[in-house]
Amino acid sequence: MTMQNSPDDMQQSVCLVCGYNMIGQMPDVCPFCGATHDQFMPWDAAEQTYRVTSHPINDYVSQLLSVPKLGLEHAAYRVETETAAVWIDSPSAFNRDLPPVQTILFTHHHFLGASNQYRRLWYADVWLHELDARHRLVALFDIDSRFSDDFNLHGIQSYHVGGHTPGFSFYIYRDVLFICDYVFLTDTGMQFNPFGPEQETLKQARRILEIVKDLPLKTVCGYNYVAQFADWLPGFERLVLNK
């Protein structure tokens, strides 16, 4: 893999409303959430303002969050496998002093974050499903591996289900489920992510349930939460079966 530019060579800005990274000339509005350019921050100023902090979940998984919170602030996760360090999704803020990973796996294209800069810094291998890699928001991001089927990499099992986005994929490593934002936790329970096709989201949620319901899982890592699988599964079952 050849890195053509260092992170310092990049012209890039970050939307402070949603955390989307805009590569190249700053647009008038954020192409992800529609925020105006007065809500953008150059990436180098963001690097000085936001610190990506690590919060251990168990001996091999940590949650990555920005301090202070950066926009919607989706979490990314670092997984220490026996053969490599892997991220699942990427922080929106770029911090060059984070410990490197060899691979960045994405659940879907909404949370690419500053992955292009980390890729250049670390020579990391970026994976995204082919159906999401075609999206216009991905055009300026470097994707090294466009997968189309389920796969296992460094002991991390990937399942492509679609639904929320055409290429949505969830991951399992040992006893941890990485479900990102397929469902949200609410004060009254759980709801599907409303930003996607409703019927397809429900249909593929049934497949997710069939895959995970009998597995010996302990932890669920969502886009802004970590939950015990024993508590999460009944809520997910109710959501799926009552629709």
The 8 nearest C-alpha neighbors of each residue, nearest first, counted from 0:
[[1, 2, 122, 124, 143, 123, 3, 119],
 [0, 2, 3, 122, 119, 4, 118, 123],
 [3, 1, 119, 4, 0, 5, 122, 120],
 [2, 4, 1, 5, 119, 8, 0, 6],
 [5, 3, 2, 8, 6, 119, 9, 7],
 [4, 6, 7, 8, 119, 120, 3, 9],
 [7, 5, 116, 8, 9, 4, 119, 120],
 [8, 6, 5, 9, 4, 43, 10, 116],
 [9, 7, 5, 6, 4, 10, 11, 3],
 [10, 8, 6, 7, 11, 5, 4, 23],
 [11, 9, 23, 22, 24, 8, 12, 42],
 [10, 12, 22, 23, 21, 42, 9, 41],
 [13, 11, 41, 42, 21, 40, 20, 39],
 [12, 14, 20, 40, 39, 19, 18, 42],
 [13, 15, 39, 18, 19, 16, 17, 38],
 [16, 14, 70, 18, 38, 39, 17, 69],
 [17, 15, 70, 14, 18, 71, 38, 34],
 [16, 18, 70, 71, 19, 14, 15, 32],
 [19, 17, 14, 70, 91, 15, 13, 16],
 [18, 20, 14, 17, 13, 112, 21, 31],
 [21, 19, 13, 112, 12, 113, 22, 18],
 [22, 20, 12, 11, 13, 19, 23, 25],
 [23, 21, 11, 10, 20, 139, 12, 24],
 [22, 24, 10, 11, 25, 21, 9, 12],
 [25, 23, 26, 10, 22, 11, 21, 12],
 [24, 26, 23, 12, 27, 21, 11, 36],
 [27, 25, 28, 24, 29, 36, 21, 30],
 [26, 28, 36, 35, 25, 29, 34, 37],
 [29, 27, 35, 33, 34, 26, 36, 30],
 [28, 30, 33, 34, 31, 32, 35, 14],
 [29, 31, 33, 32, 28, 136, 26, 34],
 [30, 32, 29, 33, 19, 136, 17, 34],
 [31, 33, 29, 34, 30, 17, 16, 28],
 [32, 34, 29, 28, 30, 31, 35, 27],
 [35, 33, 29, 28, 32, 38, 36, 16],
 [36, 34, 28, 37, 38, 27, 29, 33],
 [35, 37, 38, 27, 39, 28, 34, 26],
 [36, 38, 35, 39, 40, 34, 27, 28],
 [37, 39, 36, 15, 35, 14, 34, 16],
 [40, 38, 14, 36, 13, 37, 15, 12],
 [39, 41, 13, 12, 45, 42, 44, 14],
 [42, 40, 12, 44, 43, 11, 13, 45],
 [41, 43, 12, 45, 44, 11, 13, 46],
 [42, 44, 46, 45, 41, 47, 7, 93],
 [45, 43, 47, 46, 41, 42, 48, 40],
 [46, 44, 48, 42, 43, 47, 49, 40],
 [45, 47, 43, 44, 93, 48, 49, 94],
 [46, 48, 44, 45, 49, 43, 50, 94],
 [49, 47, 45, 46, 44, 50, 67, 66],
 [50, 48, 66, 46, 45, 65, 67, 47],
 [49, 51, 66, 65, 52, 48, 94, 46],
 [50, 52, 65, 64, 63, 66, 49, 94],
 [51, 53, 64, 63, 65, 50, 54, 66],
 [52, 54, 63, 62, 61, 55, 64, 51],
 [53, 55, 62, 61, 63, 56, 52, 64],
 [56, 54, 61, 57, 60, 62, 53, 58],
 [55, 57, 61, 60, 54, 62, 58, 59],
 [58, 56, 60, 59, 55, 61, 218, 54],
 [57, 59, 60, 56, 55, 61, 79, 78],
 [58, 60, 79, 57, 78, 61, 80, 56],
 [61, 59, 78, 57, 56, 77, 58, 55],
 [62, 60, 55, 77, 56, 54, 76, 53],
 [61, 63, 76, 54, 53, 75, 55, 74],
 [62, 64, 53, 75, 52, 74, 76, 51],
 [65, 63, 52, 51, 74, 62, 66, 53],
 [66, 64, 51, 68, 50, 67, 49, 52],
 [67, 65, 68, 50, 49, 51, 64, 52],
 [66, 68, 65, 49, 69, 50, 48, 64],
 [67, 69, 66, 65, 72, 70, 64, 71],
 [70, 68, 72, 15, 18, 65, 67, 71],
 [69, 71, 16, 17, 15, 72, 18, 68],
 [70, 72, 17, 73, 69, 18, 16, 68],
 [73, 71, 69, 70, 68, 74, 18, 65],
 [72, 74, 222, 223, 71, 75, 110, 90],
 [75, 73, 222, 64, 63, 223, 72, 62],
 [74, 76, 88, 63, 89, 90, 87, 62],
 [77, 75, 62, 87, 86, 61, 63, 78],
 [76, 78, 86, 61, 60, 85, 62, 87],
 [79, 77, 60, 85, 59, 84, 80, 86],
 [78, 80, 84, 59, 83, 60, 85, 77],
 [79, 81, 83, 82, 78, 84, 153, 154],
 [80, 82, 83, 79, 153, 154, 84, 59],
 [81, 83, 80, 153, 84, 79, 154, 152],
 [84, 82, 80, 81, 85, 101, 79, 153],
 [83, 85, 79, 100, 101, 78, 80, 102],
 [86, 84, 102, 78, 100, 77, 103, 101],
 [87, 85, 77, 103, 76, 88, 104, 78],
 [86, 88, 104, 76, 105, 75, 103, 77],
 [89, 87, 105, 75, 110, 104, 86, 111],
 [88, 90, 112, 75, 111, 114, 110, 91],
 [91, 89, 112, 92, 75, 113, 74, 63],
 [90, 92, 112, 113, 18, 89, 93, 19],
 [93, 91, 90, 113, 46, 94, 45, 49],
 [92, 94, 46, 113, 95, 91, 116, 90],
 [95, 93, 96, 46, 97, 92, 51, 50],
 [94, 96, 97, 93, 120, 117, 46, 98],
 [97, 95, 94, 98, 99, 93, 51, 50],
 [96, 98, 95, 94, 99, 51, 52, 93],
 [97, 99, 96, 100, 95, 84, 121, 94],
 [100, 98, 121, 97, 101, 84, 123, 117],
 [101, 99, 84, 85, 102, 123, 86, 98],
 [100, 102, 123, 84, 85, 124, 83, 99],
 [101, 103, 124, 85, 123, 100, 125, 86],
 [104, 102, 86, 125, 85, 87, 124, 126],
 [105, 103, 87, 126, 88, 86, 125, 102],
 [106, 104, 88, 107, 127, 87, 126, 103],
 [105, 107, 168, 167, 169, 88, 104, 179],
 [108, 106, 167, 105, 109, 166, 131, 168],
 [107, 109, 110, 131, 111, 137, 132, 105],
 [110, 108, 107, 111, 19, 112, 31, 136],
 [111, 109, 112, 108, 88, 89, 107, 73],
 [110, 112, 89, 114, 108, 109, 113, 88],
 [113, 111, 91, 89, 90, 110, 114, 20],
 [112, 114, 91, 115, 116, 93, 92, 20],
 [115, 113, 117, 116, 112, 89, 111, 118],
 [116, 114, 118, 113, 117, 140, 141, 119],
 [117, 115, 119, 6, 118, 114, 113, 120],
 [116, 118, 120, 114, 119, 115, 121, 113],
 [119, 117, 123, 122, 115, 116, 121, 120],
 [120, 118, 116, 122, 117, 2, 121, 5],
 [119, 121, 117, 118, 122, 116, 5, 6],
 [120, 122, 123, 118, 119, 117, 99, 100],
 [123, 121, 118, 119, 120, 124, 0, 2],
 [124, 122, 118, 101, 102, 121, 125, 100],
 [123, 125, 102, 143, 103, 101, 122, 126],
 [126, 124, 103, 143, 142, 102, 104, 144],
 [125, 127, 144, 104, 145, 105, 143, 142],
 [128, 126, 145, 105, 132, 129, 146, 144],
 [129, 127, 146, 166, 145, 130, 131, 147],
 [128, 130, 145, 132, 131, 146, 147, 127],
 [131, 129, 166, 132, 128, 133, 165, 134],
 [130, 132, 166, 133, 134, 129, 128, 108],
 [131, 133, 129, 134, 130, 137, 128, 127],
 [134, 132, 131, 130, 129, 135, 137, 138],
 [135, 133, 136, 131, 132, 137, 138, 130],
 [134, 136, 138, 137, 133, 132, 139, 131],
 [137, 135, 134, 138, 30, 139, 31, 108],
 [136, 138, 140, 135, 134, 139, 132, 133],
 [137, 139, 135, 140, 136, 134, 133, 132],
 [140, 138, 137, 22, 141, 136, 23, 135],
 [141, 139, 137, 138, 115, 142, 114, 22],
 [140, 142, 115, 143, 139, 125, 138, 137],
 [143, 141, 125, 144, 126, 140, 127, 145],
 [142, 144, 125, 124, 126, 141, 145, 127],
 [143, 145, 126, 142, 146, 125, 127, 124],
 [146, 144, 129, 128, 127, 126, 143, 142],
 [145, 147, 128, 129, 144, 148, 127, 126],
 [146, 148, 129, 128, 145, 149, 130, 159],
 [149, 147, 146, 150, 159, 158, 128, 157],
 [148, 150, 158, 157, 159, 147, 151, 156],
 [151, 149, 157, 156, 148, 152, 158, 155],
 [150, 152, 156, 155, 154, 157, 153, 149],
 [151, 153, 155, 154, 150, 156, 157, 102],
 [154, 152, 155, 82, 80, 83, 151, 81],
 [153, 155, 152, 151, 156, 172, 80, 173],
 [156, 154, 172, 152, 151, 153, 171, 157],
 [157, 155, 151, 171, 170, 150, 154, 172],
 [156, 158, 170, 150, 149, 169, 151, 168],
 [159, 157, 149, 168, 169, 160, 170, 156],
 [158, 160, 168, 149, 167, 161, 148, 157],
 [161, 159, 168, 203, 167, 158, 162, 166],
 [162, 160, 167, 165, 166, 164, 163, 159],
 [163, 161, 200, 199, 164, 203, 165, 160],
 [162, 164, 195, 200, 161, 181, 167, 196],
 [165, 163, 167, 162, 161, 166, 195, 107],
 [166, 164, 161, 130, 167, 162, 131, 163],
 [165, 167, 131, 130, 161, 128, 164, 107],
 [168, 166, 161, 107, 164, 106, 165, 160],
 [169, 167, 159, 106, 158, 160, 166, 157],
 [168, 170, 178, 158, 106, 177, 157, 159],
 [169, 171, 157, 177, 156, 176, 158, 155],
 [172, 170, 176, 156, 175, 155, 177, 173],
 [171, 173, 155, 175, 174, 156, 154, 170],
 [172, 174, 175, 171, 216, 155, 154, 176],
 [175, 173, 216, 217, 172, 215, 218, 176],
 [174, 176, 218, 172, 171, 173, 216, 219],
 [177, 175, 171, 219, 170, 178, 220, 218],
 [176, 178, 220, 170, 169, 179, 219, 171],
 [177, 179, 169, 221, 176, 220, 181, 180],
 [180, 178, 221, 222, 177, 181, 220, 106],
 [181, 179, 222, 182, 221, 183, 178, 192],
 [180, 182, 192, 179, 178, 191, 163, 183],
 [183, 181, 191, 180, 192, 190, 189, 184],
 [184, 182, 190, 189, 191, 180, 185, 192],
 [183, 185, 189, 188, 190, 182, 186, 224],
 [186, 184, 188, 187, 189, 183, 190, 182],
 [185, 187, 188, 184, 189, 183, 190, 234],
 [188, 186, 185, 189, 184, 190, 234, 183],
 [189, 187, 185, 186, 184, 234, 190, 183],
 [188, 190, 184, 185, 183, 234, 182, 187],
 [191, 189, 183, 182, 192, 184, 238, 185],
 [192, 190, 182, 193, 183, 181, 189, 200],
 [191, 193, 182, 181, 194, 183, 180, 190],
 [194, 192, 195, 191, 197, 196, 190, 163],
 [195, 193, 192, 163, 196, 197, 164, 191],
 [194, 196, 163, 193, 197, 164, 192, 200],
 [197, 195, 199, 198, 200, 163, 162, 194],
 [198, 196, 200, 199, 195, 201, 193, 163],
 [199, 197, 201, 200, 196, 202, 162, 203],
 [198, 200, 162, 202, 201, 196, 197, 203],
 [201, 199, 162, 197, 163, 198, 203, 202],
 [202, 200, 204, 198, 199, 203, 197, 205],
 [203, 201, 199, 204, 205, 200, 198, 206],
 [202, 204, 206, 205, 200, 162, 201, 160],
 [205, 203, 207, 201, 206, 202, 200, 208],
 [204, 206, 208, 203, 207, 202, 239, 209],
 [205, 207, 203, 209, 204, 208, 210, 202],
 [208, 206, 204, 210, 205, 209, 211, 203],
 [207, 209, 205, 206, 211, 210, 212, 204],
 [210, 208, 206, 207, 211, 212, 205, 213],
 [211, 209, 207, 208, 212, 206, 213, 214],
 [210, 212, 214, 208, 213, 209, 207, 216],
 [213, 211, 208, 214, 209, 210, 232, 207],
 [214, 212, 211, 215, 210, 209, 216, 208],
 [213, 215, 211, 216, 212, 210, 174, 217],
 [216, 214, 174, 213, 217, 211, 212, 173],
 [217, 215, 174, 214, 175, 218, 228, 176],
 [216, 218, 228, 174, 227, 175, 215, 229],
 [217, 219, 227, 175, 228, 226, 216, 176],
 [220, 218, 176, 226, 228, 225, 175, 177],
 [221, 219, 225, 177, 176, 178, 224, 218],
 [222, 220, 179, 224, 178, 223, 225, 180],
 [221, 223, 179, 180, 73, 74, 224, 220],
 [224, 222, 221, 74, 73, 225, 72, 179],
 [225, 223, 221, 222, 220, 226, 184, 74],
 [224, 226, 220, 219, 221, 218, 227, 223],
 [227, 225, 219, 218, 228, 231, 224, 220],
 [226, 228, 218, 230, 229, 217, 219, 231],
 [227, 229, 231, 218, 217, 230, 219, 232],
 [228, 230, 227, 231, 232, 217, 233, 216],
 [229, 231, 228, 227, 232, 233, 226, 234],
 [232, 230, 228, 234, 229, 233, 227, 235],
 [231, 233, 235, 234, 228, 229, 230, 236],
 [234, 232, 236, 235, 231, 237, 230, 229],
 [235, 233, 237, 232, 236, 231, 238, 189],
 [234, 236, 232, 238, 233, 237, 239, 231],
 [237, 235, 233, 239, 234, 238, 240, 232],
 [238, 236, 234, 240, 235, 239, 241, 233],
 [237, 239, 235, 236, 241, 240, 234, 242],
 [240, 238, 236, 237, 241, 242, 235, 205],
 [239, 241, 237, 242, 238, 236, 205, 235],
 [240, 242, 238, 237, 239, 236, 235, 201],
 [241, 240, 239, 238, 201, 237, 198, 202]]
